[in-house]
Amino acid sequence: MHLQSFPAAHPPQIPDAPRLGLPWALAEARAFHLQGIGRLARAERAAAKQRAEHDAPFYLAAEVARLQAVREQLAGEAQQWWQALVSNDEATVCEAVNTAFSDNPAAGCAVGVDGSVLSVVMRQQDLDSLPTQAPGLTPSGRPTLKNLTKRDKTLWWLTSMGSNIVATLKEGFATAPGVTAIDLAVLTRLPDTQRLGFVAYGRWTRATIESTPWREPEDALRFLDIGQDVACSVTTTASGNLSSIIKPLDVTRVPGLQDLLDHAQDEPDSGETTLADLDISLGGNTPANGGSSVTDPFRIKPFAEWKQEAPSGLPLPPPAPFVVPIALVAGQTLVLPEEAWQGLRMAFSFSGADADLTLFLTGQDGRVAGDEDFVFYNQPSGASGAARVLGKQPEGPHTVERATVHLSALPERVRRVALAINMDVDTGLTCASLTYANLHIECGTGAAWIFQPPADPDIRAMVVAELYRHTVDSRPAWKLRAVGQGWAEGLDGLARAYGVDVE
C-alpha cells in the first residue's frame, strides 16, 4: 500500500452551464404545444406553432439565466470550501480526509486539527487474523506450506501496519494541503487479552513523508525511524531480533489517547457503529453506479414545468394516450413521423451489469466534428442542448439511463446520431452480461419503438440504433435504424470509429 501515490487536492473546478440555443427551445416548446393535436387539424397545429414561437425565446432566456445563477452559486460555495480546507478549518479538513479514507483497507479516521497538525486514528488488522502458514519449498524443491514462526508472523504484521501507516499519511497530506504534520495512533485487538489497545503512535511531517523514497516492501518499516516521538509495541531485542510479543503502549504520554480508547467500540456483533467498520460507515453515502443517484445541479427544467410556473402559463394539455411500442429487429429501418423531429425521448433499460449510454453526432463522413459532439456522462449536452444524456436511475429491478434528441434543433452539419452503449471498462464484462436490455424510443404524440440488442459475448461496446437524415419523396426526412453491432475493444474502439481522440 505504501507504494501507492495519491493525487494532490486542488481547487474545485465547476463546469460551465450547458449551452442552450433557440432551436432547442423552439423544439421543446413545439413538442409541448402540439401534444394532443391531430395531424389533420391544420388550423390548431398552426396556432400551436405560433404559441411555441412566442414562448421559446422567453423559455430560453429563463433557463440560461437560471443555469448561470446555479453555476455562480456553486462556484462561490466551492471557493468557500477550498478556503476552509487550505486554512485548516477542522470540520472541513476532517470531512475531506475521512471521505478520502473511506475506501482504505485499514480503517482510518481524522479526529481533529490543531493549527496545522491533523490527528488520525487508524485500525490495524489483528495479528490473530493473519494466516499461520506461508508458501515454501521442501529440501527437494517441491512447493509446500510451512508454519510461520511467531517472530515471522509478527514481522509480517508489523510490515503490514507500517505500509498502512505510510499510505494513510500520504493520503492525508494529499487531501489536506494546509496540514504540515500528522499525529497518528494505531489501534488493534491485542492477542493476549483480545481487547483494543494502541500499538503505535507518533508524529510525521509532510516534508519527511514526501522526501522519503518508497520503493520496496521493506521500506514500510521506515515509519519507525523518520517520525517524531514514535512508539511501537514491536521492539528490537538486545540481539537485534524483533520481539514476538505485542503489548499495549502507555497512553498516558499522549493527551487524548485514553479518552479515544475508552470510547472505541469494536464489537462486530454489538449492533453499534464500530471502529472496525469505520471505512464502511464513512463511505455509506457514496452513491453506486458512478454517482448516478446525485442530483444534477444543471438539470434543465422541462418546458412543461417552466410553462406551468410562468405567471401567464396556460393549463397543461391532456396527456397523450398510451401506445404499444413497435418492436424492431436488427437492420430494420423506418421513417420517423414529422412530430418526432420536435423531440425524441430514449430510455436504455438493463440489469445484470453496468453500461453507459453515449451519443455521437456525426457528419456526412460518419465522424464527429469535435469532442463536443461526443455526448456522454462527463459531457451530457451537445449541439446547444439538442442532444442530452440525462443520467441513470434505478427503476425496480432494472437500471434506466435516459436521453433526449431534438432532431429539428440539430445543426445542418449533423447528418447522423449514433445511440451507443459501452460496458464499464473496469469490470471487463461483455454485452452478454446485460440482461433484459432494451432501447425504448418515443415522441410526444405517443408513437414509440423498442429494440432489444443482442447479448453478444464478443463485444464490449455497441451501436444500438442510428438516427440519420434521408430524403423521402423529394422531401427531407429522418429515419431510425436498429443496429446491434459493436467492438470487442470496448469504448476505445467505439470512440475511435467515430473520430473521437482517445488519449
Beta strands, then each sheet from edge to edge (+ up, - down):
strand 1: 108-114
strand 2: 117-123
strand 3: 133-137
strand 4: 143-147
strand 5: 181-189
strand 6: 196-205
strand 7: 228-232
strand 8: 326-328
strand 9: 333-335
strand 10: 344-351
strand 11: 355-362
strand 12: 374-375
strand 13: 381-382
strand 14: 387-395
strand 15: 398-405
strand 16: 416-423
strand 17: 435-443
strand 18: 448-451
strand 19: 461-472
strand 20: 475-487
sheet 1: 1+ 2- 5- 6+ 7-
sheet 2: 3+ 4-
sheet 3: 8+ 18+ 17- 10+ 15- 14+ 13-
sheet 4: 9+ 20- 19+ 16- 11+ 12-
end
